[in-house]
Amino acid sequence: MKAMILAAGFGTRLGNLTRETPKPMLPICDRPLLEYNLRYLASYGFDEVMINLHFMPHVIRDYFGDGSRFALHVHYSVEEKLLGTAGGVRNVESFLAGEEEFLVMYGDLLIDQDLSVMLQFHREKKADATLLVHRRKKSNSIIELADDGRVTSFLERPGEDVLEEYARKHGEFYVNSVLQIMNWKVLEGLNAGVAADLPKDVYIPQLNRFRFFGYPLSGFRVAIDSEERYRMAEDGVRCGDYKVSLPES
């Protein structure tokens, strides 16, 4: 099975930490973040991984090479201009087109979600895309699910007043955990080489056309989008909350 890791962003919200270091190369207990993700995917049987790059791509390619030391075949897509989360995936048609299912995850995740049960759920539902979701009291996106897990609505980047009212009525709500299993056909309406966003340009406009499902997070997850969350990721590894088995350094 194939996977794509979206790793082309600048990581500007991390300030000085990413001024001269690509975010996927941030060290977490002496290993680059991206190494955790590659070993995580390999542990679930993924053998072909595409990584899109933009900022200092040579640093990542020089470290990971062809991926053989991680029991993977690693491929790279260097974007001259940033294409966004959907555009970056659409840009590697020759790698992913024709696949009944593949995984896409954001490169700033440290995660140990059980992918085998999520994949089983995806297949049982005959889903076109299954998004990992988790509960939050505040976020810039809201995902509503039916009892069977089917996505019934996306509310992407609403105003603060809308979020406050929604949280007042519902308390915690589901949000996108930025890892998904999907079928190539949901991307066919996008133009190659044009920047596009997965929620805004794929999921929201095609909600009634395709079968999109949400699968609730049950493992450890940190999206490293701030210095505070970077420290949380390090603490998760040190304290054993992150449970993916890695070889000794």
C-alpha positions, 0 to 999 in steps of 0.5 A, a space after each residue: 500500500 502507498 502513502 504520501 506525507 505532506 512535508 512542503 510547508 515552511 513551518 513559520 509558526 514554529 519561529 526560530 526552530 524552523 528558520 534554518 531547519 525544515 519542520 520534518 527534520 525537527 529533532 524529537 529525542 534525537 530523531 527527525 520527526 519525519 523518521 518517526 512517520 516513516 517508521 510508523 508507516 512501515 510498521 503497518 506494512 506500507 512500502 511505498 511513500 511519497 514525500 512532497 518538499 519545498 523548503 530546503 529539500 536537499 536536507 530531507 533527501 540527503 538524510 532519508 535517501 531512498 528509504 531502504 534503511 527504513 524498509 521503505 521505497 521513498 520517493 520525492 516530489 519537489 514543488 517549485 511553488 507550494 500546491 497546498 494539501 490537495 494540490 500536492 497530492 494531485 501533483 503525484 498522479 503517476 504515483 497514486 492514480 489507479 490505487 483503490 486506497 492510499 494514505 495521506 498524512 500531514 508531515 507535522 504529526 507525531 502519531 501512533 493511531 492503529 491504522 489496521 482498524 481504521 483501514 478495516 473501517 474504511 473498507 467496511 464502509 466502502 468509503 471514498 475517503 475516511 478522515 481521522 477525527 478527534 474531539 476539541 472544544 475549539 478549532 478552526 474546523 468542525 466536522 459533523 458525523 452521522 451515527 454510522 460515521 458518515 460525514 454530514 457537514 464540514 465547517 471550515 474556518 468559521 468566525 469566532 462568533 460561530 465557533 463560540 456559539 457551536 461550542 456553547 451548544 455542543 461542547 466538544 466537537 469533531 475536528 480533522 486530525 489531518 490523516 486520511 485514507 482515500 481513493 484517487 477518484 476524489 481528486 480527479 476534479 482538480 487541475 494538476 499544478 494548481 494549488 488546492 486544499 483538501 477540506 475546502 476544495 475536495 471534501 466540502 464541494 463533493 460531500 454529496 457526491 462521494 462517501 466520506 467517513 470520520 474515524 475517531 482517534 484512539 491513539 496518541 497524536 500531536 500536531 506540531 504547529 507551535 513550540 508548545 506542541 513541539 515540547 508536547 511531542 518530545 514529552 510524549 516520546 520520553 514518557 511512553 505515551 507514544 508507543 510505536 516501537 523504534 530501534 535503539 539509536 
